[in-house]
Amino acid sequence: MNVIVPIKSFEHAKSRLGPILDGALRRQLAAIMARSVLSELGQVKALGRILTVTSEPTMIKTATSLGIEVVWENGANGLNDALAQAEAMLGGACGGVAVVCADLPFFRAAEFERMLAAHERLGEEAVTIASDRIGTGTNVRMVTARNRFPYLYGQNSAQAHALAARTRGLTHILFKSETLALDLDTPADAIEVFQTRGESPDQALTAILSSRLKDINGDPQRWNGKH
C-alpha cells in the first residue's frame, strides 16, 4: 500500500478554529498535526511509498527529514486535483493507494495497520473508508483497484466514495475507528479531543488548546499526559 498525505498551505489553516485560536496558533497547530501523522506513517510496517502533496514550504524540510517524498502542489484546482497529481507520481506502483488527512490528532501507526489488515481481507478490488465522527467526511481512504478510482473529497465525501465503489462493483466497507474519526476543524472538535478516552494527543498540541478551551466550556484539565 502506498500512502498520500495532502497538506495545504498553513497561511489560512484551520479557519473554523478562529473563535478560539488566532492565525499564528492555527498555523502552529496544523504543523504539529501534520508532522505527527507523517511520523506515525513512517512507523507502519510493509508500506510502499509515502508521499505528501503540499503547497506549504515549511513542510518540505519536515517531510524529507522523516523520509517522506514531497510532491509540490503545482497549480492544482483543489484537493482532488492535488491528490490526482500525487497519484500520477506513483506511476505504475502497485499495491493500492491510501489517503490520510493531516489533521488527525490521534492518528497512530497501530490503528492504521489495523485498518490496512481489514482492507486487505476484502480482496484485490476494494475500498475502505474511515469517516469523520459525524460520518460525512473521509479521514482515511484505502483503494485497491485495477482502474483509477476517483477522488471525491468535498461535501459528504464518505458517501460519495462509497457510492463510487458500489457503481464500480468494488467491495467496500466503512472502517469504524474512534481515533481515525477525530479530526480537528472546529471548536467542538477541540473539545472532543479532551473528552476522548484514548491516548493523549501530542503534548504541544494540548498546550495550544488547553488555555483556550476554558472559554468554550472545555475541560483542559482532563488531559495531563497521564492516564
N, C-alpha and C positions, 0 to 999 in steps of 0.2 A: 504494500500500500504506500503510495506517495501522498504527501500532505502539502496543501497550500494554506497559508495563513495571510489573509488580507489585512493590511494595516493602513488606514487612511491617514492623511495629514493630521497632526495634532493641533494645527492652528485654530480650528474651531471644534476641537474634540469634546464630546460629551456635553453638548449644549443644553440638553434637557436636565443636566445636573446644575444648571445655572442658579436655581434658587438657593442652593446650599454651598456651591463651590465657585470661586472666581476662575477666570481663564487660566491663570498660572497653575492653580491646583488641579484643574481638569486636565491640563496637558501632562502634569506630573502623574496623575492617576492613570491616564491612558498608557503612558510609557511603562509604568510599573506592571500593569496587567499584561501588556504585550510581551515584555521581557519574560515574565513568569510563564506564559503559555509557550513561548519558544523554548525556554529552558526545560520545561517538562517534556515537550515533544522530543527533545534531544535524548531523553532517558528511555523512550519507548523502544522496545526490542523489535528487531526484524522489520523496520520500516525501509522503504526505498529512499527517494529523495525528499527533502523537506525544503520548501520554498516559501519565502514571504514576498508578496507583491505589495509594494508600498510607494507612496509619494511623500513619505516622511523622512527627511535627510538624516535625522538623528538615529533612525533605526538601522541604517546601513552598518555602522560600526558594531552596534549591539548584536545584530543578526550574525555577522561574519565572525564575531568573537565566540559565538555559540555553534559555529559550524553550519549555519543555515544559509542556503543560497538566497540571493536577493535578486528579485525582478523589479526593476524600476518601472513604476506605472507610467506608461508613455501615452498620454492623451486619451486614456480610457474614458468612455462615457458611462461612468457609474461602476458600481461593484461588479455587476455581471460581466461587463466587458473586461474589467481588470482580471477577473478570475479566468476568463477565456484566454486572455493574454498569457497568464501564468501557465495554464494547462498546455498551451502551444509550446512553451519552453520545455515541457517534458517530452515532446516529440512522440516517439513510439513506445514510451515507457509503459510497461505492463504492470499488472497487479492492482489496478484501481487507483482512484483519486479521492482523498478526503479533504474537506474544507473545514477548518477550525477557526471560529471567530476569536479575535484577540482580546475580547473584553470579558473573559470568564475568570472571575477571581478565585474560584475553587477548582479550576482545571488541574487535574493530576494525571500523571502518566498511567497509573494503575487503572483508573476508570476508563481512560481512552483504550487501553489494552482490552478491558472487559467488553467495551463496545465493539472493538475490532474482532474479537473472538465470536461475538454474536453475529456480526456481519458475515464472517467467513463461513459460518454454518449454513447460511442461506443458499450458497452455491455460486456459480460463475456469473450469473446475471442478477444483480441485486442492488437495492438501495436501502440504506439505513439512515434514519433521521433522529437526531436528538434535538427536540424543540426547546424553546424558552419556557419559562414557568407558566405562561398563560396559554401555551400550546399553539401559538401562531407563527412565531419566528423560527428560523433554523440556526441553531448554535453550532452543531456539528453535523456534517453530511458525509456519508461514505457511499461511493458508487463504484461498482464493478460491472462494466458493460462492454459489449463488442463495439457498439456505436456510440458516438458522442452523446452525452446526456446534458440537457440544457441547464444553465444556471438561472434560477428564477427567484433570486433574492429580491425582497421588497415586501409589500403588504401581504400577509398571510402566506409567506413563502413555504412554511411546513406543509400546508395543504396543497400548494402548487407543485411542490416536488413530489408529494405522494401521488397526486393525480397524473403527473408526467410518467411516473413509474408504472402505474396501472395501465395507462394508454399504450405503453411500450411493451406490456407483458412481462415486466420485471418483478421479481419477488421483492417485497418491501416491508419493512417494519418500522414502528416508532419505538425507539430505544428509550426506556424510562430511566432517568438519572437525575436525582436531586441536585447534584453538583454541576453537571453539564447544563442543566436547565437555568441556572442562575447567572444571568449576565448583569451588567451594571450600567444602566442607561438613565434611570430616574431616581428621585429621592426615595420612592417606595422600594426600588431595588436596593438602595443603600441600606435602608432599614432591614431588609430581608437578609443582607449579609450578616448582620449582627444577630438575627434570630435563627439562622441556620444552625443546626446542631452537629454539623460535620466538622471537618478540620478547620482550624483558624486560617483566615486568609493571610496573605503577606503582611508582615507587621508594619512595613512602610505604608501600605495601603490603609491599614487600620488606623495608623496615626493621622492620616489625612482626613479620614471620615469621622473619627470619634469626636473631635472637637466641634464638628458641625451638626451632628445628629441630635444634639440636645434641643436644637431649635425646631426640629420636626418630629418631636416625640419619639426619637430613637432611644436606644439604651446602650451607649458606648461602653458601659462597664461590663456588658455581657461578654465582651472579648478581652481577655487579658493575656492571651498567648498560652494559657494553661487550661487543660480540660481533664 
